[in-house]
């Protein structure tokens, strides 16, 4: 029996999830894309993420209901968010509306001006596929198989799905290794040679990894 308990996330997990989103976005680097794209500090981004999660909407990475938590001694140790992408209400639309409501006008103007650079690495979540997002494990709990534990739990609460997917920066080699062990393989690569991308994102290459069930 695992020493970790898996449970649905609740609103009191918002701080852990917000921090998980930040660390996952950094992809092992010091570059937080949200800070760079919206010209805001990491603490401003963190505070905004808490507000987004408190909205309790469904169907994007800022939806508490999308997350499962692995905890030990009643403390969160790891989390993964997941949902089945709905082509009639894409997660990108839900996320964009949420961000648009909370972002300062100056941040939206700044992001729009630089959008062409970052758009080259955008990968849409495949419709009808269970998309895993923000796979994060606290450093002290790594190497305990928590990715597999949480991914399996997401599959159990989404019976009938035929495929799962996730996105990862190509420089995040430890994560890619874990995903391949679970059975994922690279199905799409997006890359840009525009050096300015490093002003906004941790790397210039991104993978969509998928696994058929």
Buried (B, 14 or more C-beta within 10 A) or exposed (E): EEEBEBEEBEEEBBEBBBBBBBBBBBBBBEBBBBBBBBBBEEEBBBEBBBBBBEEEBEBBBBBBBBBBBBBBEEEBBBBBBBBBBBEEEBBEEBBEEBBEEBBEEEBEEBBEEBEEBBEBBEEBBBEEBBBBBBBBBBEEBBEBBBBEBBBEBBBEEEEEBEBBBBBBBBBBEEBBEBBEEBBBEBBBEBEBEEEEBEEBBBBBBBBBBBBEE
